[in-house]
Amino acid sequence: MKTEQQNNFLFRFASRFLKYLLLFGAGLAIACVMSMSLGLSKIAMMLLPLIGEWFGRLAIILLCLFAAAMIIESVVKK
């Protein structure tokens, strides 16, 4: 049995984007721990500011997507 989706496309897209952003963050944390344990901390520390900058930008984009989805959801009548 399939239920009807009550959220709009943008909200579902932002939710999926949040899921993958959190998976990316968890994978990054695991990769950093593994690189520290294998003695590759110099490479990890070199890449961490670059990855952190992109992670921050993606988080801001995600926040804007959720804000736009909430605005659209409140304006559109069903």
Buried (B, 14 or more C-beta within 10 A) or exposed (E): EEEEEEEBEBBEEBBEBBEEBEEBBEEBEEBBEEBEEEEEEEEBEEBBEEBEEEBEEBEEEBEEBBEEBBEEBEEEEE
